[in-house]
Amino acid sequence: MKKTVLRFGLYALITGFIFFGLPFFLGMGVDYDYGELIGYTSIVLSLLFVFFGIKYYRDRENNGKVTFARALGIGMFIALFSAIGVAIMDFVYTTQINPDFVADYSEYYLNKLQQSGISAEEYKTKSTEFKQQMEAYGSPSFMAFMMFGTVIIIGFIISLVSGLILQRK
């Protein structure tokens, strides 16, 4: 089991790191309209190794059998690797590639909010809330931790579904 987790976990880590950073490696810059889509797509792609890792373990290492609990455990360990890869890339992005991320994203969000057609009072309330959130949670370390947590949660869901599909007693 350790070899399977390590092998597929490293695949997930590398995939998460590369795909999460791909737009920046290719010099495409930042497009906040599509950034979330790219981010979640890279997370799901890296977490595909959860399914393949469980299947590999079941079919090649455990004589075609895997319990739900074992499948869930394998999946979560692989998801942990993916979360580490994405969190590292997020930290590198916000500290090295775009250290002005918080200011840039704040400007983008506030402009979009203003153009949305909401009242001046609503704008003031929402922009104040947003600024407070960015002050409280806008550090690179915290944002990387949040990405780590996001990947773990999505990884749990994928591990759960994969475990249900692949379990055999």
N, C-alpha and C positions, 0 to 999 in steps of 0.2 A: 504494500500500500504506500509506503514512504516514497518509493521510486516513482510511482504513478503520480502522486501528489506533487513531488518535486518537478518531474518532467512537465506535466500539464500546467502546474503552477507557474513555472518559468515561462512557458509559452504565453500564458495569460498576462504575466507581468510585462513581458516584452511587447506584446500586442497592445496592452493598455497604454504603456509609455509611448510607443511609436504612434499609434493612431490618435491618441489624445493630443500629441504634439505635432502631428503631420502638417496641419495648415501653417504652422510656424516654421517647420523645417523646410517647407516648400516655398517660403517667402510670400505666402498668400495674405499674411497680416491678419487683422482681426475684423470680423464682420459679426457684430453682436446679434444681428437678426438671425443668423444661422449657427452661432456659437453653441447654443444649447443643444440643437439638433446634432451637431458634430460631436459634442461631448457625450451625449447619451448613446449615440451610435457606436462610438469607440468603446464605451463601457460594455454595451451588450456584445459587441464583437469579441472583446477580450474574455467575457464571461461564457462564451460558447464552449470554451475549453472545460468548463464545469461538466457539461453534458458528455463531451468526448472523453474526459478523464474518468468519469464514473463508468461509462460504457467500456472503456479499455480495461479498467480494473475488473469489471464483471466478466467480460468475455475472455480475457487473456491471462488474468492472474488468479481468478477465483472460480474456475470451472463453471462459468455461466451463472453464478449466483451472487447476489448482493442484497442485503437487507436494506430496508428503507433508512434505518438509523446510520448504517455504514455509508450508504450513498450520500446522505445528508452531510455527514462528517467530511467525506472526501470532497464534496462540492464546496463546503465552507472553507476548507483549507486552500483549495484552488482559488476561490474568490478572494481570500486574504492576499494572495500573491497579486492578483489583478488590482486590488485596492491599493496595495503598496506602489505598484507601477503608476497608476493614475495619480495618486497623491504626490509622488515624487515629481512627475511632470507638471502638475499644477503648481507645486512650490517653485520649481525651476522657472516656470513661466512668469509667476508673479514677482519673483525676486531678480531674475536675470534677463529674461527676454523682454518683458514689459513691466518694469518696476512701477510704472505709472498707471497700472491697471485700474486701481480703485478710482482714481481721478477721472480716467478716460471713460470707464463704465458709468460712473456717476453722471458725467456730462451727457452721455448717450441716453441714459435712462430718464433724466430730468427733461431733456429736449423732447423725447418721445412722449413723456407724460404731458408736457405742455401742449403738444400738437394733437393730443387725443381728444380735445374738445371739452374737457371737464371744466367746471367752474373754478374761478380764482381761489375760492375758499377751499375747495376739494384739493386743488393743486398744492396749496400751502400746507394742508394737513398731510397729504401723501408724501410730499417732498421732505417735510420735516421728519416723518417716520423713517423714510428711506435714509436720510442723512444720519439719523441716530443709529440705524442698523449698520450702516457702513462704518461708522466710528467704532461701534462695539465689536463687529465681526469682520472687519476689513483687513485684518493682518494676514500676511501670506501663510503663516503657520496655521491659523484658524481656518482659512479657506481650504488649505490642503487637508486638514483634519475633516472638514465637512465633506470634501470629495471622497475621502477614505470611507467615511460613514455611509455616504450615498451608495458607493460601490458594494459595501458589505450588505446593505439592505436589499439592493437589487440582486446581489449574489445569493442571498438567502432565498429569495423568491425563485430564482432559477434553479438553485440546489433542491428546493422543495419539489418543484415540478419535475425536474430530472429524476429525483429519487422515486417519485410516484410512478413515472413512466418506466424506469429501468429496473425497479426492484424485482427480484426473483428469488424464491426461497428453495 
